[in-house]
C-alpha cells in the first residue's frame, strides 16, 4: 500500500519521523529518497527524537554512517550521497549493520547498487514549491 502526504513545514516532517518510529520499534530498513535539501535528515531527526535520542542529529555525508545507541535499539543513519562505488559498503562492513535488531535509515540508497536488501519501507520526498510531497511504500 502506498501513502501520499503533503508536508508543509519542518514540524510536520519531524512529526512524520515520529510516526515512522512507531512502526519500527524493534528494527528494520528504511530507505529515504529525495533531492538535496528535501528533508531526509529532518525526517531522521524526528524519528530519532521519538525513539528517545536527545542529542544532535547530523547528516553523515562525510562519514557514511552515524550510529545512535538508544536504550532499546541501535540505529544507523547512512548517507550514501558521496559513495563512489557500491563495493565501498562491503569494505565498511555493511552487513554488520543490517541486523534484524537494528534500525537502518539509508539516504541515497540508489548509490548502493545491489548491496542493500529490500527495504521494509521506502520514503520518497519530492519538492512541491515550499512544501514537500511524500510517498511512502
KESENU-20473 format. One record per residue: residue in one letter; x, y, z of N, C-alpha, C, CB in turn. Coordinates in steps of 0.001 Angstrom, whole numbers, padded with zeros to 6 digits, always signed. Each point is the difference from the previous one (the first is absolute). Glycine has a CB too. Layout:
// residues N
AXYZXYZXYZXYZ/...
// end
This chain:
// residues 137
X+000836-001179+000000-000836+001179+000000+000888+001253+000000-001843-001261+001221/X+001512+002207-002029+000748+001248-000082-000795+001112+000665+001113-000752-002134/X-000424+001537+002961-000616+001159+000649+000584+001263-000624-000350-001284+002177/X-000479+002303-002314+000446+001292-000516-000321+001064+001036-000352-000733-002408/X+001321+001594+002693-000179+001051+000993+000510+001322-000541+000208-001679+001849/X-000802+002751-001380+000482+001356-000272+000624+000500+001296-001790+000462-001800/X+003048-000080+001758+000715+000501+001173+000272+001480-000238+001067-002280+000497/X-001614+003121+000362+000075+001441-000232+001094+000727+000769-002386-000119-000429/X+002990-000533+001439+001034+000686+000773+000885-001009+000734-001524+001989+000270/X+002558-001485+000369+000954-000865+000693-000673-000786+001118+001826+001613-000551/X-002723-000976+001287-000689-000691+001096-000780-001208-000510-000167+002171+001238/X-000444-002037-002397-000753-001119-000576+000938-001122-000439-001783+001600-000755/X+002983-001259+000272+000966-001030-000392+000517-000727+001241+000663+001351-002037/X-000417-000608+003115+000417-000624+001256-001088-000932+000520+001419+002005+000535/X-002669-001576-000648-001128-000826+000444-000114-001275-000832-001194+002071+000750/X+001452-001964-002043-000012-001191-000845+001090-000969+000453-000895+001351-001943/X+002061-000832+002279+001067-000854+000521-000439-000736+001251+001681+001560-000956/X-002383-000870+001849-000505-000635+001222-001006-001096-000328+000361+002141+001249/X-001203-001896-002229-000981-001006-000423+000702-001242-000534-001645+001822-000540/X+002683-001624-000245+000745-001137-000546+000735-000762+001101+000262+001241-002162/X+000227-000533+003171+000688-000659+001118-000919-001005+000683+001414+002046+000340/X-002681-001696-000224-000962-000892+000650-000198-001298-000789-001145+002010+000960/X+001391-001972-002251-000147-001196-000841+001188-000953+000117-001365+001360-001568/X+002503-000861+002041+001227-000803+000021+000680+000031+001371+000291+000467-002440/X-000989-000867+003492+000607+000062+001333+001103-001030+000222-002164+000845+000819/X+002232-001878-001670+000968-001077+000204+001001-000143-001138-001724-001152+001320/X+001720+002055-002274+000970-000048-001080-000622-000139-001369+001559-000977+001592/X-000709+001079-002603-000444-000092-001384+000894+000839-000888-002353-000394+000752/X+001983+000471-002005+000745+000787-000988-000960+000968-000677+001656-001890-000379/X-001369+003179+000530-000788+001050-000637+000919+000741-000959-001551+000237+002019/X+001157-000162-003281+000777+000773-000967-000687+001337-000231+000849-002113-001108/X-000026+003153+000984-000482+001374-000139+000493+000565-001326-000017+000323+002516/X-000912+000023-003375+000309+000483-001343-000430+001461-000112-000274-002333-000974/X+001098+003149+000341-000365+001394-000219+001221+000824-000348-001911-000249+001578/X+001669+001377-002202+001085+000894-000385+000673+000597+001231-001195+000517-002142/X+002329+000134+001926+000660+000741+001072-000975+001025+000567+002272-000330-001081/X-002328+000425+002386-000866+000979+000639-001466-000371+000044+001603+001649-000728/X-001935-002879+000379-001410-000413-000023-000575-000185+001398+000425-001106-002180/X+000417+000772+003147-000486-000198+001362+000270-001387+000564-001728+001652-000520/X+002602-002406-000118+000289-001364+000455+000591-000008+001409+000371-000682-002381/X+000620+001521+002630+000628+000033+001321-000960+000561+001045+002247+000276-001084/X-003100+000642+000714-001017+000508+000929-000941-001125+000404+000143+002292-001040/X-000536-003104+000090-000845-001159+000286+000709-000940+000973-001072+000192-002279/X+002357-000453+002043+000783-000859+000892+000061+000608+001398+001367-000819-001956/X-001196+002126+002048+000046+000669+001301-001298-000236+000772+001545+001748-000950/X-002686-001612+000280-001282-000247+000651-000141-001436+000457-000989+001784-001387/X+001456-002702+000570-000058-001421+000334+000871-000296+001223-000418-000562-002426/X+001652+001065+002418+000905-000253+001119-000498+000631+001296+001885-000107-001621/X-002414+001298+001543-000548+000642+001203-001143-000828+000577+000654+002257-000898/X-001502-002782+000028-001124-000821+000457+000481-001287+000667-001404+000950-001843/X+002570-001429+001440+000567-001214+000599+000806+000293+001264+000078-001006-002275/X+000054+002293+002627+000653+000361+001248+001352+000671-000115-001200-001856+000916/X+001696+002085-002121+001288+000681-000168-000179+001489+000279+000752-001716-001713/X+000105+002254+002589-000123+001411+000374+001107+000878-000567-001116-000752+002060/X+002129+000166-002642+001131+000773-000506-000222+000517-001409+001466-001351+001443/X-000394+001843-002007-000018+000540-001357-000115-001141-001006+001387+001984+000731/X-002116-001739-001786-000087-000939-001119+000597+000710-001202-002090-001177+000926/X+003199+000638-001410+000655+000626-001145+000006-000966-001173+001434+001400+001527/X-001359-000857-002694+000068-000829-001193+001390-000626-000086-001709+001457-001191/X+001786-002773+001018+001303-000654-000094+000594+000041-001408-000714-001472+001858/X+000595+002606-002525+000456+000127-001385+001469-000370-000165-001694+001785-000326/X+002535-001387+001259+001434-000246-000144+000467-001267+000707+000304+002443-000179/X-001102-002960+001114+000393-001199+000744-000724-001248-000492+000454+001444+001971/X-001411-001310-002840-000858-001057-000543-001016-000527+000999+001858-000610-001484/X-001472+000449+002749-000950-000528+000984+000184+000706+001337-000006-002234-001167/X-001109+002523+001806-000011+000587+001335-000779-000966+000897+000135+002422-000897/X+000537-003026+001888-000692-000947+000877-000654+000702+001193+001632-001768-000696/X-002757+001240+001133-000711+000493+001178-000367-001207+000853-000911+002039-001250/X+001428-002085+002470-000337-001083+000923-001081+000502+000937+002335-000991-000139/X-003538+000515-000075-001129+000391+000830-000252-001095+001034-001019+001349-001900/X+000151-001092+002847-000247-000947+001090-000352-001397-000506-000764+001910+001391/X-000112-001996-002369-000494-001302-000456+000350-000334-001444-001825+000283+001605/X+002602+000569-002261+000197-000185-001432+001278+000686-000474-002481-000151-000299/X+003200-000506-000589+001117+000642-000695-000534+000532-001322+001737-001532+001096/X-001438+002800-001370-000449+000637-001234+001237+000456-000770-002204+000749+001063/X+002203-001021-002366+001105+000404-000864-000557+000861-001126+001317-002103+000558/X-000835+003327-000622-000444+000961-001013+001095+000097-001065-001401+001319+001703/X+001094-001781-002883+000943+000014-001118-000343+001125-000967+000339-002480+000234/X+000686+003111-000783-000165+000942-001102+000989-000433-001076-000747+001941+001534/X+000232-002521-002594+000850-000581-001044+000240+000944-001174-000858-002219+000668/X+000524+003490-000501+000111+000967-001090+001396+000010-000621-001745+001380+001123/X+002770-001439-000304+001377+000103-000490+000629-001357-000327+000221+002066+001352/X-000982-003128-001242+000517-001331-000308+000330-000081-001489-001353-001022+001887/X+002571+000643-002206+000396-000063-001410-000108-001400-000581+001520+001900+000420/X-001493-002901+000446-000077-001386-000464-000738-000816+001062+002173+000222-001341/X-003215-000949+000969-000732-000805+000983+000888-000976+000776-001980+000206-001470/X+003114-000598+000895+000924-000905+000698+000528+000604+001290+000637-000966-002195/X-000630+002302+002280+000447+000664+001225-000836-000445+001191+000764+001969-001346/X-002030-002286+001107-000866-000453+001089+000468-001339+000553-001916+001231-001032/X+002409-002082+000169+000527-001288+000461+001259+000216+000837-000954-001146-002040/X+001805+002083+001624+001223+000284+000745-000300+000554+001385+001170+000425-002155/X-002248+000336+002276-000346+000579+001301-000809-000959+000862+000032+002246-001056/X-000364-003419+000531-000725-000994+000782-001492+000244+000084+002047-000297+001281/X-002661+000672-002389-001425+000343-000016-000866-001100+000608+000414+001376-002031/X-000048-002620+001823-000820-001115+000499-000025-000053+001527+000549-001273-002078/X+000494+001807+002713+000021+000049+001466-001046+000969+000544+002437-000565-000048/X-002786+001554-000728-001009+000980+000414-001422-000497-000266+001649+001822-000458/X-001814-002587-000595-001332-000428-000447-000475-001221+000784+000490+000906-002290/X-000603-000731+003593-000452-001069+000890-001499+000141+000245+002279-000111+001098/X-002955-000984-000787-001445+000091+000253-000345+000817+001244-000234-002204-001104/X+001196+002356+002022-000264+000749+001232+000487+001448-000082+000177-002142+001262/X+000119+002622-002459+000463+001378-000202-000909+000692-001009+002392-000663+000523/X-002508+001966-000375-000753+000809-000960+001008+000740-000867-001986+000264+001590/X+001936-000501-002890+000894+000668-000950-000807+000965-000855+001550-001999-000040/X-001108+003239+000027-000634+001070-000766+001001+000409-001076-001415+000821+001998/X+001062-001009-003247+000971+000182-001082-000455+001087-000968+000670-002405+000214/X+000073+003520-000212-000213+001053-000990+000805-000347-001248-000395+001752+001812/X-000132-001429-002969+000630-000259-001291+000278-001494-000202+001022+002289+000085/X-001996-003168+000146+000234-001444-000136+000341-000438-001418-001552-000312+001881/X+001170+001106-002867+000310-000366-001388+001509-000073-000239-002141+001082-000729/X+002930-000398+001558+001455-000037-000128+000575-001368+000391+000051+002460+000473/X-000846-003277+000219+000473-001296+000502-000078-001107-001034-000715+000707+002242/X+000134-000433-003389-000160-001057-000993-000851-001122+000573+002222+000583-001027/X-001713-001801+000986-000715-001162+000542+000532-000426+001361-000439-000739-002326/X+001150+001617+003019+000624-000355+001273-000960-000005+001181+002075+000946-000895/X-003246-000365+000737-000972+000042+001092-001107-001019-000236+000512+002432+000382/X-001037-003018+000691-001171-000862-000164-001231+000854-000293+001002-001723+001560/X-002097+001073-001853-001260+000706-000251-000403+000770+001256-000725-001766-001679/X+000348+003004+001497-000383+000847+001129-001343-000432+000580+001280+001902-001013/X-001408-001738+002327-001287-000220+000656-000955+001141-000315+001136-001283+001836/X-000562+002461-002079-000797+001181-000323+000847+000920-000870-001331-000182+002166/X+000715+000743-003200+000658+000985-000855-000743+001318+000148+000776-001785-001644/X-000018+002863+001853-000580+001333+000128+000584+000867-001112-000300-000247+002533/X-000570+000797-003364+000400+000884-001094-000479+001404+000341-000106-001887-001719/X+001030+002853+001744-000338+001383+000335+000252+000855-001235+000580-000338+002465/X-001622+001028-002906+000082+000832-001205-000273+001459+000362-000732-001951-001445/X+001506+002854+000857-000274+001431+000158-001328+000320-000682+002488+000551+000086/X-003311+000235+000583-001275+000453-000563-000174+001457+000406-001041-002346+000091/X+001792+003231-000751+000009+001403+000402+000686+000114+001352-002131+000467-001294/X+001474+000183+002251+000550+000113+001353-000331-001216+000853-000193+002473-000179/X-000619-003360-000342-000403-001208+000721+000760-001208-000531-002280+000981+000409/X+001963-002121+000166+000554-001266-000470-001147-000979-000223+002186+000404+001239/X-002070-001179-002287-000938-001087-000260+000741-001282+000370-001245+001267-001887/X+000673-002046+002786+000659-001204+000493-000797-001219-000434+000946+001255+001977/X-000226-002218-002502-000582-001272-000423+000662-001090+000841-000458+000834-002396/X-000354-001626+003073+000502-001057+000877-000477-001337-000534+000009+001547+002006/X+000945-002438-002270-000325-001334-000534+000503-001068+000952+000112+000864-002362/
// end
